[in-house]
């Protein structure tokens, strides 16, 4: 009986450690739209 309790306790500890290690490795991937390099010229009139 004692060996079974130790076995379950050890298994539970290993599962808890594995679950915590998995959460820390999660990375967020953020996509940012790039701004245009140059703007198109705006028509302001013939001689302006």
mmCIF file as gemmi writes it, N, C-alpha and C atoms, coordinates in Angstrom:
data_model
loop_
_atom_site.group_PDB
_atom_site.id
_atom_site.type_symbol
_atom_site.label_atom_id
_atom_site.label_alt_id
_atom_site.label_comp_id
_atom_site.label_asym_id
_atom_site.label_entity_id
_atom_site.label_seq_id
_atom_site.pdbx_PDB_ins_code
_atom_site.Cartn_x
_atom_site.Cartn_y
_atom_site.Cartn_z
_atom_site.occupancy
_atom_site.B_iso_or_equiv
_atom_site.pdbx_formal_charge
_atom_site.auth_seq_id
_atom_site.auth_asym_id
_atom_site.pdbx_PDB_model_num
ATOM 1 N N . UNK Axp A 1 ? 0.823 -1.191 0 1 0 ? 1 A 1
ATOM 2 C CA . UNK Axp A 1 ? 0 0 0 1 0 ? 1 A 1
ATOM 3 C C . UNK Axp A 1 ? 0.866 1.255 0 1 0 ? 1 A 1
ATOM 4 N N . UNK Axp A 2 ? 1.922 1.265 0.757 1 0 ? 2 A 1
ATOM 5 C CA . UNK Axp A 2 ? 2.798 2.411 0.845 1 0 ? 2 A 1
ATOM 6 C C . UNK Axp A 2 ? 3.486 2.674 -0.499 1 0 ? 2 A 1
ATOM 7 N N . UNK Axp A 3 ? 3.862 1.611 -1.201 1 0 ? 3 A 1
ATOM 8 C CA . UNK Axp A 3 ? 4.527 1.783 -2.485 1 0 ? 3 A 1
ATOM 9 C C . UNK Axp A 3 ? 3.571 2.403 -3.505 1 0 ? 3 A 1
ATOM 10 N N . UNK Axp A 4 ? 2.311 2.009 -3.44 1 0 ? 4 A 1
ATOM 11 C CA . UNK Axp A 4 ? 1.328 2.573 -4.366 1 0 ? 4 A 1
ATOM 12 C C . UNK Axp A 4 ? 1.135 4.07 -4.13 1 0 ? 4 A 1
ATOM 13 N N . UNK Axp A 5 ? 1.095 4.471 -2.87 1 0 ? 5 A 1
ATOM 14 C CA . UNK Axp A 5 ? 0.922 5.889 -2.551 1 0 ? 5 A 1
ATOM 15 C C . UNK Axp A 5 ? 2.123 6.68 -3.037 1 0 ? 5 A 1
ATOM 16 N N . UNK Axp A 6 ? 3.319 6.171 -2.821 1 0 ? 6 A 1
ATOM 17 C CA . UNK Axp A 6 ? 4.529 6.851 -3.292 1 0 ? 6 A 1
ATOM 18 C C . UNK Axp A 6 ? 4.541 6.93 -4.812 1 0 ? 6 A 1
ATOM 19 N N . UNK Axp A 7 ? 4.112 5.874 -5.47 1 0 ? 7 A 1
ATOM 20 C CA . UNK Axp A 7 ? 4.083 5.853 -6.931 1 0 ? 7 A 1
ATOM 21 C C . UNK Axp A 7 ? 3.114 6.904 -7.465 1 0 ? 7 A 1
ATOM 22 N N . UNK Axp A 8 ? 1.908 6.976 -6.89 1 0 ? 8 A 1
ATOM 23 C CA . UNK Axp A 8 ? 0.934 7.972 -7.339 1 0 ? 8 A 1
ATOM 24 C C . UNK Axp A 8 ? 1.399 9.391 -7.028 1 0 ? 8 A 1
ATOM 25 N N . UNK Axp A 9 ? 2.033 9.585 -5.894 1 0 ? 9 A 1
ATOM 26 C CA . UNK Axp A 9 ? 2.536 10.911 -5.542 1 0 ? 9 A 1
ATOM 27 C C . UNK Axp A 9 ? 3.628 11.337 -6.521 1 0 ? 9 A 1
ATOM 28 N N . UNK Axp A 10 ? 4.518 10.435 -6.866 1 0 ? 10 A 1
ATOM 29 C CA . UNK Axp A 10 ? 5.606 10.737 -7.805 1 0 ? 10 A 1
ATOM 30 C C . UNK Axp A 10 ? 5.043 11.022 -9.198 1 0 ? 10 A 1
ATOM 31 N N . UNK Axp A 11 ? 4.06 10.228 -9.608 1 0 ? 11 A 1
ATOM 32 C CA . UNK Axp A 11 ? 3.428 10.451 -10.905 1 0 ? 11 A 1
ATOM 33 C C . UNK Axp A 11 ? 2.723 11.807 -10.954 1 0 ? 11 A 1
ATOM 34 N N . UNK Axp A 12 ? 2.025 12.153 -9.892 1 0 ? 12 A 1
ATOM 35 C CA . UNK Axp A 12 ? 1.34 13.443 -9.825 1 0 ? 12 A 1
ATOM 36 C C . UNK Axp A 12 ? 2.319 14.604 -9.876 1 0 ? 12 A 1
ATOM 37 N N . UNK Axp A 13 ? 3.442 14.463 -9.196 1 0 ? 13 A 1
ATOM 38 C CA . UNK Axp A 13 ? 4.461 15.505 -9.206 1 0 ? 13 A 1
ATOM 39 C C . UNK Axp A 13 ? 5.038 15.679 -10.613 1 0 ? 13 A 1
ATOM 40 N N . UNK Axp A 14 ? 5.297 14.569 -11.287 1 0 ? 14 A 1
ATOM 41 C CA . UNK Axp A 14 ? 5.849 14.64 -12.642 1 0 ? 14 A 1
ATOM 42 C C . UNK Axp A 14 ? 4.855 15.287 -13.608 1 0 ? 14 A 1
ATOM 43 N N . UNK Axp A 15 ? 3.579 14.964 -13.457 1 0 ? 15 A 1
ATOM 44 C CA . UNK Axp A 15 ? 2.558 15.563 -14.323 1 0 ? 15 A 1
ATOM 45 C C . UNK Axp A 15 ? 2.463 17.066 -14.07 1 0 ? 15 A 1
ATOM 46 N N . UNK Axp A 16 ? 2.521 17.479 -12.815 1 0 ? 16 A 1
ATOM 47 C CA . UNK Axp A 16 ? 2.443 18.901 -12.474 1 0 ? 16 A 1
ATOM 48 C C . UNK Axp A 16 ? 3.641 19.663 -13.029 1 0 ? 16 A 1
ATOM 49 N N . UNK Axp A 17 ? 4.822 19.099 -12.916 1 0 ? 17 A 1
ATOM 50 C CA . UNK Axp A 17 ? 6.024 19.757 -13.44 1 0 ? 17 A 1
ATOM 51 C C . UNK Axp A 17 ? 5.945 19.867 -14.964 1 0 ? 17 A 1
ATOM 52 N N . UNK Axp A 18 ? 5.486 18.805 -15.622 1 0 ? 18 A 1
ATOM 53 C CA . UNK Axp A 18 ? 5.368 18.835 -17.082 1 0 ? 18 A 1
ATOM 54 C C . UNK Axp A 18 ? 4.337 19.871 -17.529 1 0 ? 18 A 1
ATOM 55 N N . UNK Axp A 19 ? 3.237 19.993 -16.811 1 0 ? 19 A 1
ATOM 56 C CA . UNK Axp A 19 ? 2.202 20.962 -17.172 1 0 ? 19 A 1
ATOM 57 C C . UNK Axp A 19 ? 2.712 22.39 -17.007 1 0 ? 19 A 1
ATOM 58 N N . UNK Axp A 20 ? 3.456 22.65 -15.965 1 0 ? 20 A 1
ATOM 59 C CA . UNK Axp A 20 ? 3.999 23.991 -15.745 1 0 ? 20 A 1
ATOM 60 C C . UNK Axp A 20 ? 5.058 24.329 -16.79 1 0 ? 20 A 1
ATOM 61 N N . UNK Axp A 21 ? 5.876 23.377 -17.159 1 0 ? 21 A 1
ATOM 62 C CA . UNK Axp A 21 ? 6.918 23.624 -18.15 1 0 ? 21 A 1
ATOM 63 C C . UNK Axp A 21 ? 6.302 23.914 -19.514 1 0 ? 21 A 1
ATOM 64 N N . UNK Axp A 22 ? 5.202 23.284 -19.846 1 0 ? 22 A 1
ATOM 65 C CA . UNK Axp A 22 ? 4.551 23.51 -21.13 1 0 ? 22 A 1
ATOM 66 C C . UNK Axp A 22 ? 3.972 24.911 -21.223 1 0 ? 22 A 1
ATOM 67 N N . UNK Axp A 23 ? 3.425 25.445 -20.144 1 0 ? 23 A 1
ATOM 68 C CA . UNK Axp A 23 ? 2.803 26.764 -20.175 1 0 ? 23 A 1
ATOM 69 C C . UNK Axp A 23 ? 3.833 27.859 -20.411 1 0 ? 23 A 1
ATOM 70 N N . UNK Axp A 24 ? 5.024 27.717 -19.925 1 0 ? 24 A 1
ATOM 71 C CA . UNK Axp A 24 ? 6.03 28.757 -20.044 1 0 ? 24 A 1
ATOM 72 C C . UNK Axp A 24 ? 6.589 28.856 -21.456 1 0 ? 24 A 1
ATOM 73 N N . UNK Axp A 25 ? 6.466 27.826 -22.263 1 0 ? 25 A 1
ATOM 74 C CA . UNK Axp A 25 ? 7.036 27.825 -23.6 1 0 ? 25 A 1
ATOM 75 C C . UNK Axp A 25 ? 6.09 28.397 -24.641 1 0 ? 25 A 1
ATOM 76 N N . UNK Axp A 26 ? 4.907 28.818 -24.238 1 0 ? 26 A 1
ATOM 77 C CA . UNK Axp A 26 ? 3.94 29.365 -25.186 1 0 ? 26 A 1
ATOM 78 C C . UNK Axp A 26 ? 4.395 30.763 -25.587 1 0 ? 26 A 1
ATOM 79 N N . UNK Axp A 27 ? 4.5 31 -26.908 1 0 ? 27 A 1
ATOM 80 C CA . UNK Axp A 27 ? 4.91 32.305 -27.402 1 0 ? 27 A 1
ATOM 81 C C . UNK Axp A 27 ? 3.752 32.936 -28.17 1 0 ? 27 A 1
ATOM 82 N N . UNK Axp A 28 ? 3.613 34.236 -28.024 1 0 ? 28 A 1
ATOM 83 C CA . UNK Axp A 28 ? 2.582 34.94 -28.757 1 0 ? 28 A 1
ATOM 84 C C . UNK Axp A 28 ? 3.155 35.399 -30.094 1 0 ? 28 A 1
ATOM 85 N N . UNK Axp A 29 ? 2.345 35.318 -31.137 1 0 ? 29 A 1
ATOM 86 C CA . UNK Axp A 29 ? 2.764 35.732 -32.464 1 0 ? 29 A 1
ATOM 87 C C . UNK Axp A 29 ? 1.915 36.934 -32.85 1 0 ? 29 A 1
ATOM 88 N N . UNK Axp A 30 ? 2.553 38.105 -32.948 1 0 ? 30 A 1
ATOM 89 C CA . UNK Axp A 30 ? 1.846 39.343 -33.23 1 0 ? 30 A 1
ATOM 90 C C . UNK Axp A 30 ? 2.204 39.797 -34.638 1 0 ? 30 A 1
ATOM 91 N N . UNK Axp A 31 ? 1.188 40.101 -35.442 1 0 ? 31 A 1
ATOM 92 C CA . UNK Axp A 31 ? 1.406 40.58 -36.805 1 0 ? 31 A 1
ATOM 93 C C . UNK Axp A 31 ? 1.091 42.063 -36.842 1 0 ? 31 A 1
ATOM 94 N N . UNK Axp A 32 ? 2.049 42.849 -37.315 1 0 ? 32 A 1
ATOM 95 C CA . UNK Axp A 32 ? 1.875 44.287 -37.404 1 0 ? 32 A 1
ATOM 96 C C . UNK Axp A 32 ? 1.891 44.663 -38.881 1 0 ? 32 A 1
ATOM 97 N N . UNK Axp A 33 ? 0.884 45.417 -39.324 1 0 ? 33 A 1
ATOM 98 C CA . UNK Axp A 33 ? 0.846 45.86 -40.714 1 0 ? 33 A 1
ATOM 99 C C . UNK Axp A 33 ? 1.928 46.91 -40.934 1 0 ? 33 A 1
ATOM 100 N N . UNK Axp A 34 ? 2.781 46.724 -41.94 1 0 ? 34 A 1
ATOM 101 C CA . UNK Axp A 34 ? 3.834 47.71 -42.183 1 0 ? 34 A 1
ATOM 102 C C . UNK Axp A 34 ? 3.266 48.995 -42.787 1 0 ? 34 A 1
ATOM 103 N N . UNK Axp A 35 ? 3.887 50.108 -42.454 1 0 ? 35 A 1
ATOM 104 C CA . UNK Axp A 35 ? 3.462 51.378 -43.016 1 0 ? 35 A 1
ATOM 105 C C . UNK Axp A 35 ? 4.019 51.497 -44.427 1 0 ? 35 A 1
ATOM 106 N N . UNK Axp A 36 ? 3.338 52.23 -45.303 1 0 ? 36 A 1
ATOM 107 C CA . UNK Axp A 36 ? 3.857 52.38 -46.669 1 0 ? 36 A 1
ATOM 108 C C . UNK Axp A 36 ? 5.194 53.113 -46.662 1 0 ? 36 A 1
ATOM 109 N N . UNK Axp A 37 ? 6.068 52.731 -47.58 1 0 ? 37 A 1
ATOM 110 C CA . UNK Axp A 37 ? 7.406 53.338 -47.631 1 0 ? 37 A 1
ATOM 111 C C . UNK Axp A 37 ? 7.319 54.786 -48.102 1 0 ? 37 A 1
ATOM 112 N N . UNK Axp A 38 ? 6.549 55.028 -49.128 1 0 ? 38 A 1
ATOM 113 C CA . UNK Axp A 38 ? 6.372 56.397 -49.607 1 0 ? 38 A 1
ATOM 114 C C . UNK Axp A 38 ? 4.907 56.611 -49.961 1 0 ? 38 A 1
ATOM 115 N N . UNK Axp A 39 ? 4.498 57.88 -49.923 1 0 ? 39 A 1
ATOM 116 C CA . UNK Axp A 39 ? 3.122 58.206 -50.261 1 0 ? 39 A 1
ATOM 117 C C . UNK Axp A 39 ? 3.046 58.627 -51.72 1 0 ? 39 A 1
ATOM 118 N N . UNK Axp A 40 ? 1.916 58.363 -52.327 1 0 ? 40 A 1
ATOM 119 C CA . UNK Axp A 40 ? 1.727 58.794 -53.701 1 0 ? 40 A 1
ATOM 120 C C . UNK Axp A 40 ? 1.518 60.302 -53.727 1 0 ? 40 A 1
ATOM 121 N N . UNK Axp A 41 ? 2.005 60.961 -54.778 1 0 ? 41 A 1
ATOM 122 C CA . UNK Axp A 41 ? 1.835 62.421 -54.847 1 0 ? 41 A 1
ATOM 123 C C . UNK Axp A 41 ? 0.363 62.797 -54.986 1 0 ? 41 A 1
ATOM 124 N N . UNK Axp A 42 ? 0.027 63.919 -54.384 1 0 ? 42 A 1
ATOM 125 C CA . UNK Axp A 42 ? -1.346 64.409 -54.409 1 0 ? 42 A 1
ATOM 126 C C . UNK Axp A 42 ? -1.439 65.523 -55.448 1 0 ? 42 A 1
ATOM 127 N N . UNK Axp A 43 ? -2.441 65.466 -56.3 1 0 ? 43 A 1
ATOM 128 C CA . UNK Axp A 43 ? -2.635 66.497 -57.315 1 0 ? 43 A 1
ATOM 129 C C . UNK Axp A 43 ? -3.152 67.757 -56.655 1 0 ? 43 A 1
ATOM 130 N N . UNK Axp A 44 ? -2.387 68.868 -56.795 1 0 ? 44 A 1
ATOM 131 C CA . UNK Axp A 44 ? -2.785 70.121 -56.164 1 0 ? 44 A 1
ATOM 132 C C . UNK Axp A 44 ? -3.143 71.182 -57.178 1 0 ? 44 A 1
ATOM 133 N N . UNK Axp A 45 ? -3.079 70.925 -58.425 1 0 ? 45 A 1
ATOM 134 C CA . UNK Axp A 45 ? -3.392 71.903 -59.466 1 0 ? 45 A 1
ATOM 135 C C . UNK Axp A 45 ? -2.225 71.998 -60.432 1 0 ? 45 A 1
ATOM 136 N N . UNK Axp A 46 ? -2.411 72.735 -61.519 1 0 ? 46 A 1
ATOM 137 C CA . UNK Axp A 46 ? -1.392 72.75 -62.569 1 0 ? 46 A 1
ATOM 138 C C . UNK Axp A 46 ? -0.141 73.519 -62.149 1 0 ? 46 A 1
ATOM 139 N N . UNK Axp A 47 ? -0.281 74.681 -61.488 1 0 ? 47 A 1
ATOM 140 C CA . UNK Axp A 47 ? 0.886 75.527 -61.213 1 0 ? 47 A 1
ATOM 141 C C . UNK Axp A 47 ? 1.149 75.704 -59.733 1 0 ? 47 A 1
ATOM 142 N N . UNK Axp A 48 ? 0.611 74.891 -58.888 1 0 ? 48 A 1
ATOM 143 C CA . UNK Axp A 48 ? 0.836 75.087 -57.456 1 0 ? 48 A 1
ATOM 144 C C . UNK Axp A 48 ? 2.03 74.349 -56.971 1 0 ? 48 A 1
